[in-house]
C-alpha cells in the first residue's frame, strides 16, 4: 500500500499554477495551499485540496508550519514542499517519495531529502565552491543545508525535530531547520536521481568565482537580522557563521556597480543590523511587506 502524501505550497500574491493542479492527478496526494496574501480568499475547492487563507503575510515559516499541521490532521506519512513558482516535473511526488524510502533504508536517520537543484536561468546545477560533496551512497550527497523547494520529509521525524522557526519569517528558515535536525542526530541531503529547476533571486553575477544572488531589497532586512540572531545559536555551523558574515560584509561593496536598487538594499540592511543587534522581533520589516 502506498503512503499518503501532503504537498504544501505557499502563495503570496500569486495564483495556483498548472503544475500545482497536476499534482492532484496522484490519488495518494493531498495538496495543501497556504495563502500569505493579505486580505485574500480564493475560496479554492477541489477534491484533496485544502486551502488555508491566512489573510495577512505571516512569513514562509508560519505558512509551512500551517501546512504541516494540516498534514498531521490528515494522517499523512510524508510532506513535500514547493515554492509558488516551482515548475514541477510530471510524477515528481512519486519519484521523490520513492527516493526517500530507498535512501532511508540505507540511512535511517535521514531527515530532509532534496532534489538536485538546477539554475532556471543557466540550466546548470547549483554547486558550492566552498563545500565539498560528501557522498553517503551512490546517488545521495549529504548536505549541511538544503532549500525547501522540492524537499521531502517524513512526518514522524518532524515530531522529533519540531516545526520551522516562525521568528525568522523567511530567510534561512530552511537552513535553520536542517541545522536543528543535524543537532538531533539526523542527516540531510540531495538525490542525484531527482532534479528540479529553481529560480533564486532577481539577478545574479560572480565575484572572484563566487555566485552573488540579488534578491528584493526587503529580503536583506531578514538576511541581516536573522544572521545576527543565528550567530547566537550553538547548533548553527561555525563555518556558515564565518563564511556568511564575510559575504554580508564583502558582497554589498559591489552593489552600487551592479544593482540598480542598491540604495534600498543598504537601507534594509541597516534596519536589519539594528533590529538584529537589539534582538527586536518584528513580524516583518516596518518599511516593507512580504516575500518577493
N, C-alpha and C positions, 0 to 999 in steps of 0.2 A: 504493500500500500504506500502510495506517495505521500510525503509530508505536505502539510498545508503551509502556504507562504503568504506573508503580508508584504506588499510593496508600498513603501512610504515615499510620497512625492510632496515636496513643499513648494507652494506657489507664492509669488509676490508680484503683483501687477502683471500677471500673465495668465493665459488660458491653458487648459489641458491640451496636449498635443496628440496627433495621431499615434505617436509612439506610445503614449500612456494608454490610450484606448485599446491599442493592440495587445497590451499586457493581459487584458481581460479575456482573451481567447483561450488562455490556460485556465481550466476549470478549478485547479487547485490554488489559484491566486485570488487574493482579495486586495484591491487597490485602495489604499488609504491616502486621500488627498487632503493635506492640511494647508489652509489658505491664510497667509500672513497679510493679505491686502487689507488696508484699513477700510472699514465701513462697506464691506462687500460680502454678499452671499449669493453664490452662483446657483444654489439650490440644485446641485447635481444629484441625479437619481438614476441609478442603474443597478442591475444585479451585481453583487460582490463589489460594489463601490461604496466606500464610506467617505463622505465629505464633511470636513470639520472647518467651518469658518471661524477664525479667531477674532475677527472684527478689528484687529489692530496688529501692527507688526511686533511680534513678540520675539523675533530672532530665530535663527535656524535651530539652535539647541532646544528651545522650548517647543518649537513646531515638531521636530523629530521625536522628542520625548512624548508628545501627544500621540504621534503615530505609533510609538512603541506601546503605549498604554492601550490603544485600540487593538493592537495585535495580541496583547495579553488577554484582553477580554474575549477575543475570538478563539483563543487557544491555539494560535499558530505555532509552528515549530521553528520557522526561520523568518528573518526580515531582510529585505533588500532595500537599499536607499538609492534614490535618484534625484538629481537636480532637475529643475523645471525645463532646462534646455537640453537635457541629455537626448542624444539620438541613439535609441536603444535598438540593437540588432534583434532580428527575429530569434525566438527561442532562447533569449538571453537568460531569463529567470531559471529555466530548466537547466541550462548549462552551468551557471554559477552555483546552483544548489548541488548538482552532481559533483562538481569540483570540491565544494566544501566538504561533502560527505567522504569523498575519496581521500582528501588530504587529512581530514580529521582522524581517519583510521590509522594514518602514519604518525600524525602529530595530534594527540588527543587534547592538548591544551591550546588548540587553535581558537582565536577569538574572532578578529575581523579578517575576512578574505576579500581582497580587491582584485579587479581585473588589471591587465597591463594597460596603462593609460596612454593613449595616442593623442598628440597635439593636433587639434582640429584644424589649425591653420597650416601647419607644415606636413602633417601626416607622419611625423616622426615620433618615436617613443620618448616620453619624458624620462630623462635619466639624470641622476645627481652626479655632478662632477667631483663631489666631496666623498660621498659614501660608497663603499664597495658593496657589491651584491653578496649576500650570504645565502648560498644555495642549501636548502634543507632536504629537498627531494629533487628529482629530475626536472619537475615543472613548477616548483614552488620556491619563491625567493622571499626570505624573511626581510621585513622592512620595519624600521623603528616606528614609522607612522605612515598611514595611507590616507588618501582623501576618501570622503564618504560616498561620493557618487559612484554607483555601481557596486558598492561593497555589500557583503552578505555576512550575517552573524546568526548564531543560534540563540533563540530567545532565552533558553535556560542559562546561558552563560552571562547574559545581561543581568540576570538576577544576582550574580556574584560580583560583577564589576560595578553595577549601578548605571544610572542614566547619564546623559550628557550634562555638562555643567552649564546651567542656564545663564549664569552670571557673565559668561564670555560672549553671549549673544550670537556672534558669527565666527570671527576669525580664530583659528586654532582650536575650534570645538572638536573637530575630528582628531587632531593631533593629541590633544589632552586625553581624549578617550582611549586612544592607543597606548599612551604612556601609563595611564592609570591601570589599564589591563595588564601591561607588562609588569608593573609593580606588584600585581597579584598573581604572577606566575604564568600569564598567558603569552601567546605568540601571535603576531600579526604578519601579514604578508600578501603577496600577489601571486596569481597563477598566470603562467605564460599561455595557457590554453584559451583564455577568455580575454578579448580586447574590447575597449570602449573609447570612442573618440570624445575628447573633452576640450572645451574652450575655457581657458583660465585667463581672467582679467580682460582688459580692453586693448592692451598694447603690450608688446614685448620687444626687447632688444638685448644685446650682450655687452658686458663689460668684463674684460680680461677672461673671456670664455665663460663667464657666469651669466646665466639667463636672468634678466630682470623683467618681472611681470608687473605691469602697471594696472592698478585697479581704480575704481571710482574713488574720489577724494575721501568720502565718508569712511571707506574701509581702513584708511590709515589712522583714523582715530582708534578703531578697535585693535588694529595691529600693534600700535604703540602702547596703548593702555594695557591690553592683555599680555603683551610681552613682559611688562613690568610686574604684573600680577603673577605670571607664571615663574618669574625669577625666584619667587619666594617659596616655591613648592619643591620639596626634596626629590620627588619621583620624576621630575622633568629632567631629561638628559642634560648633563653639563655641556656636552658638545653642542647641542642645539642652542643653549643659552649663549655660549660664546659666539658661535657662527652667526646666529640671528642678530645678536647685538651688533656685530660688525656690519652686517648688511643694513641694519636700520641707521647706522651712522654714515656708511660709505655711499650706498646707492642714491640717497636723496641729493648728494652733491651733483649728480648728473641730470637731475630732473629739469632745471632751467634750460638745459641744452637739448633735451629730448622730449619733454612732456609739456603740452600746452597748458594744462591746469595745474602747473607746479605750485603756484601761489596758494590755491585752495588746499592742496595736499599739505603744504607746510603749516597752514592754519590748523588743519585737523590733527597733524602730528603733535603740534604744540599743545592742543587741548587734551590729546591722549596722554602726553607726557605729564601734564599737570594732574589729571584725574588718576593716572596710574600711580604716581608718587604719593598722592593724598588718599589713595585707595577708595575713591568715590565710585559708587556703583550705580551709575545711570543705566537705565534700560537701553538707551541709545544716546548718541551724541546730541547735545542740545541744539547744535546748528545744522543737523541733518536728520534724515529719516530713512532708515531702512537699508535693505540689502540690494545691491546693484550688481 
